[in-house]
Amino acid sequence: MTNKERYAMMRKRHTFLSETVKGYTSLEEYARDRDEWFAIRGINLELRGNCVSLCNYLLYNEYEEYFVVPTSDGHLAISHVIWWQNDVCANEIFNILEEEIANEDDILTSY
């Protein structure tokens, strides 16, 4: 898969995950309700203090880690910033909409 194709797939996953947060305002409630649902799909859900991590393990130790974050209007969203293993097998923080390297702080503010 080329990088362009992989970025497009990341955005599709983002759209899919965004459907799962609709109607939620609590990270704890979301984690409780969705833990088994994600486990069945092979996605590891982890409640962290200020977000929920959704780690999707792909082929050959590759992964993409998405984040459920609270928004300024009190709802939940999927951040546009993810952790992933890039094409040279380096762990990287990446903004999937802008297709550029990001900072860890951007996870909570980019949705």
CORFEN-V220887 format. One record per residue. SS is DSSP state (h for helix, s for strand, l for the rest). NEAR is the number of other ideal C-beta (glycine too) atoms within 10 Angstrom. Layout:
BEGIN
ss:SS near:NEAR
ss:SS near:NEAR
END
This chain:
BEGIN
ss:l near:11
ss:l near:8
ss:h near:10
ss:h near:9
ss:h near:9
ss:h near:17
ss:h near:15
ss:h near:13
ss:h near:14
ss:h near:20
ss:h near:14
ss:h near:10
ss:h near:18
ss:h near:19
ss:h near:10
ss:h near:11
ss:h near:19
ss:h near:15
ss:h near:8
ss:h near:17
ss:h near:20
ss:l near:9
ss:l near:9
ss:l near:19
ss:l near:13
ss:l near:12
ss:h near:19
ss:h near:10
ss:h near:12
ss:h near:19
ss:h near:19
ss:h near:12
ss:h near:12
ss:h near:18
ss:h near:15
ss:h near:10
ss:h near:11
ss:h near:18
ss:h near:11
ss:h near:8
ss:l near:10
ss:l near:10
ss:s near:19
ss:s near:14
ss:s near:19
ss:s near:12
ss:s near:14
ss:s near:11
ss:l near:5
ss:l near:10
ss:s near:18
ss:s near:24
ss:s near:17
ss:s near:23
ss:s near:17
ss:s near:19
ss:s near:14
ss:l near:14
ss:h near:7
ss:h near:7
ss:h near:8
ss:l near:14
ss:s near:15
ss:s near:21
ss:s near:19
ss:s near:27
ss:s near:23
ss:s near:25
ss:s near:21
ss:s near:18
ss:l near:13
ss:l near:8
ss:l near:7
ss:l near:8
ss:l near:13
ss:s near:22
ss:s near:20
ss:s near:23
ss:l near:21
ss:l near:22
ss:s near:25
ss:s near:25
ss:s near:18
ss:s near:20
ss:s near:17
ss:l near:13
ss:l near:12
ss:l near:6
ss:l near:9
ss:l near:8
ss:s near:10
ss:s near:13
ss:s near:16
ss:s near:19
ss:s near:17
ss:l near:24
ss:l near:12
ss:l near:12
ss:l near:12
ss:s near:8
ss:s near:12
ss:l near:20
ss:l near:11
ss:h near:9
ss:h near:10
ss:h near:16
ss:h near:23
ss:h near:15
ss:l near:14
ss:l near:19
ss:l near:20
END
